[in-house]
Amino acid sequence: MIDVPTIFSIALRAIKANKMRSILTSLGIIIGVAAVIVMLAIGNGAQISIQAEMKTMGTNLIVVRSGVATSSGARGGHGSQPTMKKSDGDAIQAKISSIRLAAPILEETAQIVYGNANWSTGVSGTDNRLFEIKEWDLAYGRSFNEQDIKRAGKVAILGQTVVNELFGDVDPLGKNIRIKGIPFQVIGVLVKRGQSGMGMDQDDVVYIPITTAQKKVMGIKFPDQVKMIMLQAVDAESTYTSQDEITQLLRQRHNLGANKENDFVIRNLTQMMEMMENSTKIMTILLGSIAGISLLVGGIGIMNIMLVSVTERTREIGIRMAIGAKSWDIRWQFLTEALVLSLIGGLVGIVIGLIGVWLVSVFTSLKAVVDFFYILVPFTFSGLVGLFFGFYPAYKASLLNPINALRYE
Protein backbone atom coordinates (compact mmCIF):
# COMPACT_ATOMS: atom_id res chain seq x y z
CA MET A 1 0.00 0.00 0.00
CA ILE A 2 1.28 3.46 -0.94
CA ASP A 3 2.10 5.66 2.06
CA VAL A 4 0.85 8.99 0.65
CA PRO A 5 1.91 11.24 3.60
CA THR A 6 5.43 9.80 3.56
CA ILE A 7 5.75 10.22 -0.21
CA PHE A 8 4.60 13.86 0.03
CA SER A 9 7.00 14.46 2.91
CA ILE A 10 9.93 13.07 0.88
CA ALA A 11 8.89 15.13 -2.16
CA LEU A 12 8.71 18.36 -0.16
CA ARG A 13 12.08 17.62 1.44
CA ALA A 14 13.67 17.10 -1.98
CA ILE A 15 12.15 20.35 -3.28
CA LYS A 16 13.35 22.33 -0.23
CA ALA A 17 16.86 20.90 -0.62
CA ASN A 18 17.16 22.67 -4.00
CA LYS A 19 15.08 25.83 -3.55
CA MET A 20 16.48 27.91 -6.40
CA ARG A 21 16.32 25.02 -8.86
CA SER A 22 12.73 24.31 -7.79
CA ILE A 23 11.75 27.96 -8.32
CA LEU A 24 13.32 28.05 -11.76
CA THR A 25 11.68 24.72 -12.63
CA SER A 26 8.24 26.05 -11.65
CA LEU A 27 8.74 29.35 -13.48
CA GLY A 28 7.29 28.08 -16.75
CA ILE A 29 4.19 26.83 -14.95
CA ILE A 30 3.85 30.11 -13.03
CA ILE A 31 4.06 32.21 -16.20
CA GLY A 32 1.72 29.86 -18.07
CA VAL A 33 -1.02 29.84 -15.42
CA ALA A 34 -0.82 33.62 -14.92
CA ALA A 35 -0.93 34.28 -18.67
CA VAL A 36 -3.92 31.97 -19.19
CA ILE A 37 -5.88 33.65 -16.36
CA VAL A 38 -5.18 37.16 -17.68
CA MET A 39 -5.99 36.29 -21.30
CA LEU A 40 -9.22 34.46 -20.41
CA ALA A 41 -10.26 37.30 -18.08
CA ILE A 42 -9.77 39.87 -20.85
CA GLY A 43 -11.77 37.73 -23.28
CA ASN A 44 -14.50 37.21 -20.70
CA GLY A 45 -14.64 40.95 -20.07
CA ALA A 46 -15.04 41.60 -23.79
CA GLN A 47 -17.93 39.14 -23.98
CA ILE A 48 -19.64 40.75 -20.99
CA SER A 49 -19.22 44.18 -22.61
CA ILE A 50 -20.85 42.95 -25.82
CA GLN A 51 -23.73 41.38 -23.86
CA ALA A 52 -24.21 44.67 -21.97
CA GLU A 53 -24.18 46.51 -25.29
CA MET A 54 -26.88 44.18 -26.62
CA LYS A 55 -28.95 44.78 -23.49
CA THR A 56 -28.76 48.58 -23.78
CA MET A 57 -29.63 48.46 -27.47
CA GLY A 58 -32.54 46.11 -26.87
CA THR A 59 -33.02 42.50 -27.88
CA ASN A 60 -33.95 40.82 -31.17
CA LEU A 61 -33.46 43.97 -33.23
CA ILE A 62 -33.72 44.66 -36.95
CA VAL A 63 -33.12 48.10 -38.47
CA VAL A 64 -34.58 49.13 -41.83
CA ARG A 65 -32.95 52.23 -43.36
CA SER A 66 -33.73 54.25 -46.46
CA GLY A 67 -31.75 53.21 -49.51
CA VAL A 68 -28.88 54.75 -51.47
CA ALA A 69 -29.48 57.76 -53.69
CA THR A 70 -27.58 58.12 -57.00
CA SER A 71 -27.02 61.52 -58.62
CA SER A 72 -24.92 62.02 -61.79
CA GLY A 73 -23.23 58.69 -61.14
CA ALA A 74 -22.38 59.54 -57.52
CA ARG A 75 -23.85 57.23 -54.91
CA GLY A 76 -24.74 58.53 -51.46
CA GLY A 77 -24.65 56.61 -48.20
CA HIS A 78 -27.44 54.56 -46.70
CA GLY A 79 -30.39 56.81 -45.89
CA SER A 80 -29.58 59.33 -48.63
CA GLN A 81 -32.67 58.29 -50.59
CA PRO A 82 -35.84 59.25 -48.64
CA THR A 83 -37.90 56.10 -49.11
CA MET A 84 -38.95 54.94 -45.63
CA LYS A 85 -42.18 56.11 -44.00
CA LYS A 86 -43.62 55.76 -40.54
CA SER A 87 -46.55 53.93 -42.14
CA ASP A 88 -44.09 51.29 -43.43
CA GLY A 89 -43.18 50.45 -39.86
CA ASP A 90 -46.83 50.38 -38.80
CA ALA A 91 -47.59 48.00 -41.68
CA ILE A 92 -44.68 45.71 -40.76
CA GLN A 93 -45.85 45.54 -37.14
CA ALA A 94 -49.46 44.87 -38.17
CA LYS A 95 -48.90 42.32 -40.95
CA ILE A 96 -45.82 40.32 -39.90
CA SER A 97 -46.59 38.21 -36.86
CA SER A 98 -42.94 37.66 -35.94
CA ILE A 99 -42.40 41.43 -35.45
CA ARG A 100 -43.47 42.65 -32.02
CA LEU A 101 -42.82 46.40 -32.32
CA ALA A 102 -41.80 48.93 -34.98
CA ALA A 103 -40.50 52.38 -33.95
CA PRO A 104 -39.94 55.20 -36.50
CA ILE A 105 -36.79 57.32 -36.11
CA LEU A 106 -35.69 60.68 -37.52
CA GLU A 107 -32.40 62.01 -36.20
CA GLU A 108 -29.91 64.84 -36.63
CA THR A 109 -27.55 66.96 -34.53
CA ALA A 110 -28.80 70.28 -33.22
CA GLN A 111 -27.90 73.01 -30.73
CA ILE A 112 -30.03 72.90 -27.58
CA VAL A 113 -30.41 76.11 -25.55
CA TYR A 114 -31.64 76.73 -22.02
CA GLY A 115 -31.16 80.23 -20.63
CA ASN A 116 -27.47 81.06 -21.05
CA ALA A 117 -26.45 77.41 -21.45
CA ASN A 118 -26.28 75.55 -24.76
CA TRP A 119 -25.23 72.08 -25.86
CA SER A 120 -24.88 70.32 -29.21
CA THR A 121 -26.42 66.87 -29.16
CA GLY A 122 -28.38 64.32 -31.15
CA VAL A 123 -32.10 65.00 -31.53
CA SER A 124 -34.29 62.00 -32.39
CA GLY A 125 -37.92 62.07 -33.40
CA THR A 126 -39.71 58.87 -32.40
CA ASP A 127 -42.58 57.49 -30.34
CA ASN A 128 -42.90 55.46 -27.14
CA ARG A 129 -42.29 52.17 -28.93
CA LEU A 130 -38.57 52.99 -29.17
CA PHE A 131 -38.25 53.19 -25.37
CA GLU A 132 -40.05 49.87 -25.07
CA ILE A 133 -37.76 48.27 -27.65
CA LYS A 134 -34.67 49.62 -25.91
CA GLU A 135 -36.13 48.71 -22.49
CA TRP A 136 -35.26 52.24 -21.41
CA ASP A 137 -37.27 53.61 -18.48
CA LEU A 138 -37.81 57.17 -17.33
CA ALA A 139 -36.00 58.33 -14.20
CA TYR A 140 -38.84 60.81 -13.63
CA GLY A 141 -41.48 62.67 -15.58
CA ARG A 142 -43.70 61.16 -18.27
CA SER A 143 -43.37 59.78 -21.76
CA PHE A 144 -45.14 60.98 -24.92
CA ASN A 145 -48.91 60.65 -24.90
CA GLU A 146 -51.34 60.26 -27.77
CA GLN A 147 -51.98 63.99 -28.00
CA ASP A 148 -48.23 64.74 -28.25
CA ILE A 149 -48.00 62.50 -31.33
CA LYS A 150 -51.27 63.54 -32.99
CA ARG A 151 -50.82 67.28 -32.57
CA ALA A 152 -47.02 67.36 -33.03
CA GLY A 153 -46.56 68.59 -29.49
CA LYS A 154 -43.46 70.60 -28.64
CA VAL A 155 -42.32 68.39 -25.77
CA ALA A 156 -38.97 66.69 -25.13
CA ILE A 157 -37.48 63.83 -23.14
CA LEU A 158 -33.83 64.31 -22.19
CA GLY A 159 -30.89 62.02 -21.51
CA GLN A 160 -28.92 62.55 -18.29
CA THR A 161 -25.91 64.09 -20.04
CA VAL A 162 -28.05 66.81 -21.62
CA VAL A 163 -29.69 67.48 -18.23
CA ASN A 164 -26.28 67.87 -16.58
CA GLU A 165 -24.93 70.18 -19.28
CA LEU A 166 -27.98 72.46 -19.50
CA PHE A 167 -29.52 72.40 -16.04
CA GLY A 168 -26.85 71.29 -13.56
CA ASP A 169 -28.66 70.76 -10.26
CA VAL A 170 -31.89 72.44 -11.42
CA ASP A 171 -34.94 70.19 -11.91
CA PRO A 172 -35.57 70.25 -15.71
CA LEU A 173 -39.22 69.12 -15.59
CA GLY A 174 -41.55 71.78 -16.94
CA LYS A 175 -38.66 73.98 -18.12
CA ASN A 176 -38.48 75.19 -21.70
CA ILE A 177 -35.51 74.49 -23.97
CA ARG A 178 -35.03 75.68 -27.54
CA ILE A 179 -34.20 73.35 -30.44
CA LYS A 180 -33.38 75.27 -33.62
CA GLY A 181 -35.02 78.26 -31.99
CA ILE A 182 -38.28 76.38 -31.31
CA PRO A 183 -39.38 76.15 -27.66
CA PHE A 184 -39.92 72.68 -26.20
CA GLN A 185 -41.16 71.78 -22.74
CA VAL A 186 -39.18 69.09 -20.88
CA ILE A 187 -41.62 66.36 -19.79
CA GLY A 188 -39.26 63.54 -18.80
CA VAL A 189 -35.70 62.42 -18.08
CA LEU A 190 -34.38 58.97 -18.98
CA VAL A 191 -32.54 56.60 -16.63
CA LYS A 192 -28.76 56.97 -16.96
CA ARG A 193 -27.17 54.33 -19.19
CA GLY A 194 -23.56 55.46 -19.57
CA GLN A 195 -21.28 54.63 -22.47
CA SER A 196 -22.03 51.93 -24.99
CA GLY A 197 -19.51 49.24 -25.86
CA MET A 198 -18.48 51.41 -28.83
CA GLY A 199 -17.61 54.28 -26.47
CA MET A 200 -20.63 56.46 -27.33
CA ASP A 201 -22.48 58.36 -24.61
CA GLN A 202 -26.00 56.92 -24.71
CA ASP A 203 -27.30 59.68 -22.42
CA ASP A 204 -26.29 62.50 -24.77
CA VAL A 205 -29.63 62.62 -26.61
CA VAL A 206 -32.95 64.45 -26.83
CA TYR A 207 -36.15 62.71 -27.93
CA ILE A 208 -39.13 64.55 -29.41
CA PRO A 209 -42.36 63.21 -30.97
CA ILE A 210 -41.89 61.84 -34.49
CA THR A 211 -44.61 64.10 -35.89
CA THR A 212 -42.97 67.17 -34.35
CA ALA A 213 -39.63 66.22 -35.90
CA GLN A 214 -41.28 65.77 -39.30
CA LYS A 215 -43.37 68.95 -39.34
CA LYS A 216 -41.49 71.51 -37.25
CA VAL A 217 -37.83 70.63 -36.68
CA MET A 218 -36.17 68.64 -39.46
CA GLY A 219 -37.74 70.12 -42.58
CA ILE A 220 -39.02 66.87 -44.06
CA LYS A 221 -39.99 67.32 -47.71
CA PHE A 222 -42.10 64.19 -48.01
CA PRO A 223 -45.06 63.47 -45.72
CA ASP A 224 -44.50 60.75 -43.11
CA GLN A 225 -40.81 60.36 -44.06
CA VAL A 226 -38.39 58.77 -41.55
CA LYS A 227 -34.72 57.85 -41.80
CA MET A 228 -35.09 54.40 -40.34
CA ILE A 229 -37.42 52.01 -38.56
CA MET A 230 -36.26 49.93 -35.61
CA LEU A 231 -38.03 46.58 -35.34
CA GLN A 232 -38.15 44.16 -32.44
CA ALA A 233 -38.84 40.52 -33.29
CA VAL A 234 -40.58 38.15 -30.89
CA ASP A 235 -37.38 36.12 -30.49
CA ALA A 236 -33.81 35.89 -31.82
CA GLU A 237 -34.66 33.28 -34.46
CA SER A 238 -37.38 35.52 -35.90
CA THR A 239 -34.80 38.22 -36.68
CA TYR A 240 -33.52 35.86 -39.37
CA THR A 241 -36.78 34.32 -40.63
CA SER A 242 -38.71 37.61 -40.86
CA GLN A 243 -36.27 39.42 -43.16
CA ASP A 244 -37.72 37.92 -46.36
CA GLU A 245 -41.24 38.85 -45.26
CA ILE A 246 -40.15 42.41 -44.51
CA THR A 247 -38.44 42.67 -47.89
CA GLN A 248 -41.50 41.41 -49.78
CA LEU A 249 -43.87 43.73 -47.89
CA LEU A 250 -41.71 46.83 -48.42
CA ARG A 251 -41.15 46.07 -52.11
CA GLN A 252 -44.91 45.80 -52.52
CA ARG A 253 -45.56 49.05 -50.61
CA HIS A 254 -42.85 50.92 -52.56
CA ASN A 255 -44.15 49.60 -55.92
CA LEU A 256 -40.82 48.07 -56.91
CA GLY A 257 -40.89 45.99 -60.07
CA ALA A 258 -39.14 42.66 -60.44
CA ASN A 259 -36.08 44.25 -62.05
CA LYS A 260 -35.74 47.10 -59.57
CA GLU A 261 -33.31 47.05 -56.66
CA ASN A 262 -34.51 47.49 -53.09
CA ASP A 263 -34.76 51.16 -52.06
CA PHE A 264 -34.16 50.19 -48.45
CA VAL A 265 -31.50 48.35 -46.45
CA ILE A 266 -32.20 45.76 -43.74
CA ARG A 267 -29.67 45.19 -40.95
CA ASN A 268 -30.02 42.40 -38.41
CA LEU A 269 -28.42 43.88 -35.27
CA THR A 270 -28.88 40.61 -33.38
CA GLN A 271 -26.83 38.81 -36.03
CA MET A 272 -24.13 41.49 -35.91
CA MET A 273 -23.89 41.25 -32.12
CA GLU A 274 -23.81 37.44 -32.22
CA MET A 275 -21.00 37.58 -34.78
CA MET A 276 -19.06 39.96 -32.53
CA GLU A 277 -19.65 37.71 -29.52
CA ASN A 278 -18.57 34.59 -31.44
CA SER A 279 -15.46 36.39 -32.70
CA THR A 280 -14.63 37.35 -29.12
CA LYS A 281 -15.08 33.77 -27.95
CA ILE A 282 -12.77 32.49 -30.69
CA MET A 283 -10.21 35.18 -29.81
CA THR A 284 -10.44 34.24 -26.13
CA ILE A 285 -9.81 30.58 -26.91
CA LEU A 286 -6.92 31.53 -29.21
CA LEU A 287 -5.31 33.80 -26.61
CA GLY A 288 -5.81 31.18 -23.90
CA SER A 289 -4.26 28.50 -26.11
CA ILE A 290 -1.24 30.65 -26.91
CA ALA A 291 -0.77 31.37 -23.20
CA GLY A 292 -1.25 27.66 -22.50
CA ILE A 293 1.86 26.88 -24.55
CA SER A 294 3.85 28.31 -21.63
CA LEU A 295 2.43 25.51 -19.49
CA LEU A 296 3.73 22.91 -21.92
CA VAL A 297 7.13 24.60 -21.97
CA GLY A 298 7.07 24.56 -18.18
CA GLY A 299 6.24 20.86 -18.26
CA ILE A 300 9.27 20.16 -20.43
CA GLY A 301 11.38 22.07 -17.89
CA ILE A 302 10.01 19.87 -15.11
CA MET A 303 10.85 16.72 -17.05
CA ASN A 304 14.42 17.89 -17.67
CA ILE A 305 15.00 18.76 -14.01
CA MET A 306 13.44 15.51 -12.82
CA LEU A 307 15.74 13.54 -15.14
CA VAL A 308 18.69 15.40 -13.61
CA SER A 309 17.29 14.64 -10.17
CA VAL A 310 17.05 10.91 -10.97
CA THR A 311 20.70 10.89 -12.01
CA GLU A 312 21.80 12.79 -8.90
CA ARG A 313 19.84 10.52 -6.57
CA THR A 314 20.67 7.19 -8.18
CA ARG A 315 22.47 5.95 -5.05
CA GLU A 316 19.50 7.06 -2.86
CA ILE A 317 17.16 5.07 -5.13
CA GLY A 318 19.43 2.01 -4.83
CA ILE A 319 19.38 2.23 -1.02
CA ARG A 320 15.59 2.50 -0.92
CA MET A 321 15.24 -0.51 -3.21
CA ALA A 322 17.75 -2.50 -1.15
CA ILE A 323 15.68 -2.01 2.03
CA GLY A 324 12.42 -3.10 0.36
CA ALA A 325 11.01 -0.24 -1.73
CA LYS A 326 9.09 -1.46 -4.76
CA SER A 327 9.25 -0.03 -8.28
CA TRP A 328 5.91 1.69 -7.77
CA ASP A 329 7.17 3.33 -4.57
CA ILE A 330 10.05 4.91 -6.51
CA ARG A 331 7.76 5.82 -9.37
CA TRP A 332 5.24 7.52 -7.05
CA GLN A 333 8.01 9.39 -5.27
CA PHE A 334 9.22 11.13 -8.41
CA LEU A 335 5.71 11.59 -9.81
CA THR A 336 4.72 13.27 -6.55
CA GLU A 337 7.70 15.61 -6.72
CA ALA A 338 6.75 16.63 -10.27
CA LEU A 339 3.11 17.08 -9.23
CA VAL A 340 3.98 19.19 -6.17
CA LEU A 341 6.30 21.40 -8.23
CA SER A 342 3.52 21.96 -10.77
CA LEU A 343 0.82 22.66 -8.20
CA ILE A 344 3.01 25.09 -6.27
CA GLY A 345 3.77 26.82 -9.56
CA GLY A 346 0.03 26.81 -10.35
CA LEU A 347 -0.86 28.44 -7.02
CA VAL A 348 1.78 31.14 -7.43
CA GLY A 349 0.61 31.62 -11.04
CA ILE A 350 -2.98 32.15 -9.83
CA VAL A 351 -1.86 34.89 -7.44
CA ILE A 352 0.23 36.62 -10.12
CA GLY A 353 -2.58 36.17 -12.67
CA LEU A 354 -5.13 37.84 -10.36
CA ILE A 355 -2.72 40.72 -9.76
CA GLY A 356 -2.28 40.98 -13.53
CA VAL A 357 -6.06 41.12 -14.06
CA TRP A 358 -6.30 43.91 -11.49
CA LEU A 359 -3.50 45.86 -13.17
CA VAL A 360 -5.15 45.48 -16.59
CA SER A 361 -8.48 46.74 -15.21
CA VAL A 362 -6.93 49.71 -13.40
CA PHE A 363 -4.32 50.92 -15.90
CA THR A 364 -5.91 50.10 -19.28
CA SER A 365 -9.27 50.60 -20.97
CA LEU A 366 -9.70 46.83 -21.27
CA LYS A 367 -12.32 45.17 -19.12
CA ALA A 368 -10.99 41.99 -17.46
CA VAL A 369 -13.42 39.80 -15.53
CA VAL A 370 -12.25 36.70 -13.66
CA ASP A 371 -14.45 33.63 -13.53
CA PHE A 372 -13.74 30.75 -11.13
CA PHE A 373 -13.73 28.40 -14.12
CA TYR A 374 -10.85 30.39 -15.64
CA ILE A 375 -8.83 29.77 -12.46
CA LEU A 376 -9.73 26.10 -12.09
CA VAL A 377 -8.85 25.13 -15.67
CA PRO A 378 -5.21 26.37 -15.78
CA PHE A 379 -4.57 25.14 -12.23
CA THR A 380 -5.90 21.66 -13.06
CA PHE A 381 -3.98 21.69 -16.33
CA SER A 382 -0.77 22.60 -14.49
CA GLY A 383 -1.21 19.47 -12.31
CA LEU A 384 -1.82 17.29 -15.37
CA VAL A 385 1.26 18.76 -17.07
CA GLY A 386 3.33 17.86 -13.99
CA LEU A 387 2.06 14.29 -14.02
CA PHE A 388 2.51 13.89 -17.77
CA PHE A 389 6.05 15.23 -17.97
CA GLY A 390 7.03 13.70 -14.64
CA PHE A 391 6.04 10.20 -15.67
CA TYR A 392 9.10 9.40 -17.82
CA PRO A 393 11.70 10.41 -15.19
CA ALA A 394 9.69 8.49 -12.57
CA TYR A 395 9.44 5.45 -14.81
CA LYS A 396 13.17 5.63 -15.57
CA ALA A 397 13.96 5.80 -11.84
CA SER A 398 11.78 2.77 -11.08
CA LEU A 399 13.67 0.64 -13.63
CA LEU A 400 17.11 1.15 -12.04
CA ASN A 401 18.93 -2.00 -10.95
CA PRO A 402 19.45 -1.78 -7.15
CA ILE A 403 22.99 -3.22 -7.31
CA ASN A 404 24.09 -0.85 -10.11
CA ALA A 405 22.41 2.05 -8.31
CA LEU A 406 24.30 1.32 -5.09
CA ARG A 407 27.60 1.26 -6.98
CA TYR A 408 26.82 4.64 -8.67
CA GLU A 409 29.19 7.43 -7.64
Buried (B, 14 or more C-beta within 10 A) or exposed (E): EEEEEEBBEBBBEBBEEBEEBBBEBBBBBBBBBBBBBBBBBBBBBBBBBBEBBBEBBBBBBBBBBBBBBEEEEEEEEBBBBBBBBBEBBBBBBEEBEBBBBBBBBBBBEBEBBBEEEEBEBBBBBBBBBBBBBBEBEBEEBEBBEEEBBEEBBBBBBBBBBBBBBBBEEEEBBEBBBBBBEEEBBBBBBBEEBEEBBEEEBBBBBBBBBBBBBBBBBBEBEEEBBBBBBBBBBBEBEBBBEBBEBBBEBBBEBBEBEEEEEBBBBBBBBBBEBBEBBEEBBEBBEEBBEEBBEBBBBBBEBBBEBBBBBBEEBBEBBBBBBEEEBEBEBBBBBBBBBBBBBBBBBBBBBBEBBBEBBEEBBEEEEEBBBBEEEBBEBBBEBBBEBBBBBBBBBBBBBBEBEBEEBBEBE
